[in-house]
Amino acid sequence: MKMSATDLKDQGNRFFAARKYNEAISCYNKAIVQNSGVSTFFTNRALCQLKLKKWDAACQDCRRALEIDKLGVKSHFFLGHALLELGSHDEAIASLLRGDDT
């Protein structure tokens, strides 16, 4: 039986809670293939990328989530975090402030 995108997200969340970040990313990838219009799938995957110190991948996911939902507080926060780690301090501050304004 094929899992729904929501079921895949929920399974990914369980993997994340167990600190199995690569397995969680795999679930979020499959959810995104089924429905790429849900910003939560991208922010959840971005958080996994942050935990794995994959800063560029986290930035990409956050930016994709923000294309879907410009007011995504988590997306702005996670993007700011990743940008800080990459040394892009001005852009990071701008992202964090946008998240605070929403």
N, CA and C atoms as a LAMMPS dump frame, in Angstrom:
ITEM: TIMESTEP
0
ITEM: NUMBER OF ATOMS
306
ITEM: BOX BOUNDS ff ff ff
-5.0000000000000000e+02 5.0000000000000000e+02
-5.0000000000000000e+02 5.0000000000000000e+02
-5.0000000000000000e+02 5.0000000000000000e+02
ITEM: ATOMS id mol type element x y z
1 1 1 N 0.841 -1.185 0
2 1 2 C 0 0 0
3 1 3 C 0.89 1.253 0
4 2 1 N 0.566 2.164 -0.898
5 2 2 C 1.331 3.408 -1.01
6 2 3 C 0.95 4.358 0.122
7 3 1 N 1.967 4.926 0.764
8 3 2 C 1.722 5.868 1.853
9 3 3 C 1.402 7.244 1.282
10 4 1 N 0.517 7.96 1.948
11 4 2 C 0.208 9.331 1.538
12 4 3 C 1.357 10.25 1.925
13 5 1 N 1.366 11.444 1.339
14 5 2 C 2.408 12.42 1.667
15 5 3 C 2.377 12.747 3.161
16 6 1 N 1.184 12.843 3.716
17 6 2 C 1.056 13.138 5.155
18 6 3 C 1.597 11.99 5.995
19 7 1 N 1.301 10.76 5.586
20 7 2 C 1.828 9.586 6.301
21 7 3 C 3.355 9.566 6.235
22 8 1 N 3.903 9.904 5.072
23 8 2 C 5.365 9.949 4.925
24 8 3 C 5.968 11.023 5.819
25 9 1 N 5.303 12.192 5.881
26 9 2 C 5.783 13.261 6.775
27 9 3 C 5.762 12.768 8.221
28 10 1 N 4.674 12.117 8.617
29 10 2 C 4.559 11.618 9.99
30 10 3 C 5.637 10.58 10.295
31 11 1 N 5.918 9.714 9.32
32 11 2 C 6.985 8.726 9.508
33 11 3 C 8.332 9.441 9.625
34 12 1 N 8.534 10.456 8.786
35 12 2 C 9.761 11.253 8.87
36 12 3 C 9.907 11.902 10.229
37 13 1 N 8.808 12.407 10.764
38 13 2 C 8.837 13.025 12.091
39 13 3 C 9.242 12.021 13.163
40 14 1 N 8.777 10.788 13.025
41 14 2 C 9.163 9.742 13.992
42 14 3 C 10.663 9.438 13.886
43 15 1 N 11.158 9.358 12.647
44 15 2 C 12.602 9.154 12.463
45 15 3 C 13.383 10.327 13.054
46 16 1 N 12.89 11.551 12.823
47 16 2 C 13.574 12.727 13.368
48 16 3 C 13.63 12.643 14.891
49 17 1 N 12.532 12.288 15.51
50 17 2 C 12.482 12.188 16.971
51 17 3 C 13.477 11.149 17.491
52 18 1 N 13.745 10.129 16.665
53 18 2 C 14.71 9.082 17.028
54 18 3 C 16.133 9.457 16.59
55 19 1 N 16.299 10.685 16.103
56 19 2 C 17.585 11.202 15.623
57 19 3 C 18.136 10.417 14.427
58 20 1 N 17.236 9.85 13.643
59 20 2 C 17.61 9.152 12.405
60 20 3 C 17.342 10.126 11.25
61 21 1 N 18.241 11.102 11.125
62 21 2 C 17.998 12.232 10.226
63 21 3 C 18.008 11.839 8.756
64 22 1 N 18.897 10.952 8.348
65 22 2 C 18.915 10.536 6.947
66 22 3 C 17.647 9.778 6.564
67 23 1 N 17.157 8.943 7.464
68 23 2 C 15.908 8.228 7.213
69 23 3 C 14.736 9.211 7.141
70 24 1 N 14.761 10.215 8.012
71 24 2 C 13.714 11.234 7.988
72 24 3 C 13.742 11.99 6.669
73 25 1 N 14.951 12.36 6.21
74 25 2 C 15.083 13.062 4.927
75 25 3 C 14.487 12.217 3.8
76 26 1 N 14.74 10.932 3.822
77 26 2 C 14.195 10.04 2.797
78 26 3 C 12.661 10.101 2.782
79 27 1 N 12.055 10.108 3.945
80 27 2 C 10.591 10.204 4.029
81 27 3 C 10.096 11.548 3.503
82 28 1 N 10.761 12.623 3.893
83 28 2 C 10.356 13.95 3.409
84 28 3 C 10.561 14.054 1.9
85 29 1 N 11.631 13.449 1.37
86 29 2 C 11.846 13.436 -0.086
87 29 3 C 10.651 12.808 -0.787
88 30 1 N 10.201 11.673 -0.279
89 30 2 C 9.073 10.968 -0.891
90 30 3 C 7.789 11.782 -0.77
91 31 1 N 7.613 12.459 0.36
92 31 2 C 6.428 13.311 0.535
93 31 3 C 6.454 14.462 -0.471
94 32 1 N 7.636 15.028 -0.695
95 32 2 C 7.781 16.142 -1.644
96 32 3 C 7.493 15.682 -3.067
97 33 1 N 7.92 14.47 -3.415
98 33 2 C 7.625 13.936 -4.747
99 33 3 C 6.112 13.855 -4.936
100 34 1 N 5.392 13.447 -3.91
101 34 2 C 3.939 13.326 -3.998
102 34 3 C 3.243 14.684 -3.992
103 35 1 N 3.78 15.64 -3.231
104 35 2 C 3.138 16.959 -3.137
105 35 3 C 4.198 18 -2.805
106 36 1 N 4.695 18.668 -3.835
107 36 2 C 5.773 19.643 -3.642
108 36 3 C 5.254 21.025 -3.238
109 37 1 N 3.968 21.139 -2.977
110 37 2 C 3.392 22.427 -2.618
111 37 3 C 3.171 22.624 -1.132
112 38 1 N 3.745 21.749 -0.311
113 38 2 C 3.569 21.838 1.14
114 38 3 C 4.887 22.305 1.761
115 39 1 N 4.891 23.517 2.286
116 39 2 C 6.13 24.095 2.82
117 39 3 C 6.676 23.295 4.002
118 40 1 N 5.804 22.691 4.782
119 40 2 C 6.231 21.932 5.962
120 40 3 C 7.187 20.803 5.596
121 41 1 N 6.961 20.17 4.445
122 41 2 C 7.854 19.084 4.047
123 41 3 C 9.28 19.615 3.871
124 42 1 N 9.391 20.821 3.312
125 42 2 C 10.706 21.421 3.09
126 42 3 C 11.332 21.902 4.397
127 43 1 N 10.532 22.501 5.283
128 43 2 C 11.112 22.97 6.551
129 43 3 C 11.528 21.788 7.421
130 44 1 N 10.758 20.714 7.397
131 44 2 C 11.147 19.532 8.171
132 44 3 C 12.456 18.951 7.641
133 45 1 N 12.565 18.902 6.31
134 45 2 C 13.805 18.379 5.728
135 45 3 C 14.964 19.328 6.03
136 46 1 N 14.69 20.636 6.005
137 46 2 C 15.737 21.62 6.319
138 46 3 C 16.272 21.414 7.732
139 47 1 N 15.389 21.132 8.676
140 47 2 C 15.84 20.921 10.051
141 47 3 C 16.747 19.693 10.134
142 48 1 N 16.412 18.652 9.392
143 48 2 C 17.304 17.477 9.34
144 48 3 C 18.66 17.874 8.769
145 49 1 N 18.64 18.69 7.701
146 49 2 C 19.894 19.136 7.087
147 49 3 C 20.725 19.922 8.103
148 50 1 N 20.069 20.754 8.899
149 50 2 C 20.78 21.506 9.939
150 50 3 C 21.431 20.553 10.937
151 51 1 N 20.693 19.544 11.358
152 51 2 C 21.237 18.582 12.332
153 51 3 C 22.451 17.853 11.767
154 52 1 N 22.461 17.661 10.445
155 52 2 C 23.571 16.973 9.778
156 52 3 C 24.653 17.945 9.315
157 53 1 N 24.487 19.227 9.656
158 53 2 C 25.441 20.28 9.288
159 53 3 C 25.582 20.436 7.775
160 54 1 N 24.509 20.195 7.063
161 54 2 C 24.463 20.377 5.603
162 54 3 C 23.829 21.745 5.347
163 55 1 N 24.647 22.773 5.529
164 55 2 C 24.14 24.156 5.532
165 55 3 C 23.541 24.576 4.196
166 56 1 N 24.213 24.252 3.087
167 56 2 C 23.702 24.655 1.773
168 56 3 C 22.364 23.977 1.47
169 57 1 N 22.273 22.708 1.781
170 57 2 C 21.019 21.98 1.55
171 57 3 C 19.9 22.564 2.41
172 58 1 N 20.226 22.931 3.641
173 58 2 C 19.224 23.548 4.517
174 58 3 C 18.749 24.875 3.936
175 59 1 N 19.677 25.672 3.422
176 59 2 C 19.3 26.952 2.797
177 59 3 C 18.374 26.722 1.614
178 60 1 N 18.701 25.751 0.773
179 60 2 C 17.864 25.463 -0.4
180 60 3 C 16.45 25.085 0.032
181 61 1 N 16.331 24.22 1.028
182 61 2 C 15.012 23.797 1.49
183 61 3 C 14.234 24.961 2.093
184 62 1 N 14.902 25.792 2.854
185 62 2 C 14.232 26.942 3.456
186 62 3 C 13.743 27.907 2.383
187 63 1 N 14.569 28.15 1.391
188 63 2 C 14.165 29.063 0.314
189 63 3 C 12.987 28.501 -0.468
190 64 1 N 12.984 27.195 -0.687
191 64 2 C 11.851 26.561 -1.386
192 64 3 C 10.587 26.684 -0.531
193 65 1 N 10.706 26.459 0.765
194 65 2 C 9.55 26.597 1.662
195 65 3 C 9.025 28.024 1.646
196 66 1 N 9.931 28.998 1.595
197 66 2 C 9.515 30.404 1.586
198 66 3 C 8.872 30.81 0.267
199 67 1 N 9.205 30.124 -0.827
200 67 2 C 8.508 30.363 -2.089
201 67 3 C 7.04 29.962 -1.957
202 68 1 N 6.782 28.936 -1.172
203 68 2 C 5.418 28.431 -0.97
204 68 3 C 4.686 29.266 0.072
205 69 1 N 5.385 29.578 1.169
206 69 2 C 4.784 30.323 2.288
207 69 3 C 5.773 31.383 2.762
208 70 1 N 5.595 32.603 2.283
209 70 2 C 6.527 33.698 2.599
210 70 3 C 6.563 34.045 4.095
211 71 1 N 5.518 33.661 4.824
212 71 2 C 5.427 34.002 6.246
213 71 3 C 5.894 32.869 7.155
214 72 1 N 6.538 31.867 6.587
215 72 2 C 6.962 30.716 7.379
216 72 3 C 8.044 31.078 8.387
217 73 1 N 7.646 31.214 9.639
218 73 2 C 8.595 31.61 10.69
219 73 3 C 9.729 30.603 10.807
220 74 1 N 9.402 29.329 10.807
221 74 2 C 10.446 28.302 10.916
222 74 3 C 11.407 28.384 9.738
223 75 1 N 10.865 28.62 8.558
224 75 2 C 11.724 28.71 7.362
225 75 3 C 12.718 29.851 7.496
226 76 1 N 12.241 31.019 7.94
227 76 2 C 13.138 32.157 8.136
228 76 3 C 14.175 31.86 9.215
229 77 1 N 13.733 31.246 10.307
230 77 2 C 14.638 30.939 11.42
231 77 3 C 15.707 29.931 10.996
232 78 1 N 15.277 28.831 10.355
233 78 2 C 16.236 27.806 9.929
234 78 3 C 17.185 28.356 8.881
235 79 1 N 16.675 29.197 7.963
236 79 2 C 17.531 29.814 6.951
237 79 3 C 18.571 30.706 7.623
238 80 1 N 18.137 31.495 8.593
239 80 2 C 19.064 32.344 9.324
240 80 3 C 20.156 31.543 10.006
241 81 1 N 19.772 30.439 10.609
242 81 2 C 20.741 29.554 11.284
243 81 3 C 21.775 29.032 10.287
244 82 1 N 21.285 28.511 9.158
245 82 2 C 22.197 27.947 8.163
246 82 3 C 23.125 29.027 7.601
247 83 1 N 22.581 30.213 7.343
248 83 2 C 23.397 31.299 6.802
249 83 3 C 24.461 31.743 7.796
250 84 1 N 24.135 31.751 9.08
251 84 2 C 25.144 32.061 10.097
252 84 3 C 26.288 31.06 10.036
253 85 1 N 25.94 29.788 9.925
254 85 2 C 26.964 28.742 9.862
255 85 3 C 27.833 28.889 8.619
256 86 1 N 27.26 29.427 7.541
257 86 2 C 28.004 29.633 6.299
258 86 3 C 28.785 30.945 6.305
259 87 1 N 28.613 31.746 7.367
260 87 2 C 29.335 33.005 7.473
261 87 3 C 28.674 34.169 6.768
262 88 1 N 27.447 33.978 6.308
263 88 2 C 26.698 35.052 5.63
264 88 3 C 25.897 35.83 6.678
265 89 1 N 26.608 36.576 7.5
266 89 2 C 25.991 37.185 8.677
267 89 3 C 24.911 38.209 8.353
268 90 1 N 25.141 39.091 7.398
269 90 2 C 24.138 40.115 7.073
270 90 3 C 22.85 39.481 6.568
271 91 1 N 22.997 38.517 5.652
272 91 2 C 21.823 37.83 5.115
273 91 3 C 21.123 37.033 6.219
274 92 1 N 21.904 36.442 7.118
275 92 2 C 21.329 35.671 8.224
276 92 3 C 20.506 36.576 9.131
277 93 1 N 21.067 37.728 9.466
278 93 2 C 20.341 38.665 10.336
279 93 3 C 19.048 39.104 9.669
280 94 1 N 19.11 39.4 8.368
281 94 2 C 17.909 39.82 7.635
282 94 3 C 16.85 38.733 7.681
283 95 1 N 17.255 37.488 7.488
284 95 2 C 16.307 36.368 7.51
285 95 3 C 15.702 36.204 8.898
286 96 1 N 16.537 36.279 9.921
287 96 2 C 16.04 36.123 11.288
288 96 3 C 15.08 37.259 11.642
289 97 1 N 15.374 38.468 11.197
290 97 2 C 14.472 39.591 11.471
291 97 3 C 13.15 39.437 10.737
292 98 1 N 13.2 38.924 9.5
293 98 2 C 11.942 38.676 8.76
294 98 3 C 11.098 37.643 9.501
295 99 1 N 11.732 36.636 10.039
296 99 2 C 11.008 35.636 10.813
297 99 3 C 10.38 36.221 12.054
298 100 1 N 11.067 37.181 12.654
299 100 2 C 10.56 37.816 13.863
300 100 3 C 9.397 38.752 13.559
301 101 1 N 9.352 39.294 12.335
302 101 2 C 8.304 40.24 11.938
303 101 3 C 6.987 39.559 11.598
304 102 1 N 7.017 38.266 11.301
305 102 2 C 5.795 37.605 10.841
306 102 3 C 4.85 37.318 11.972
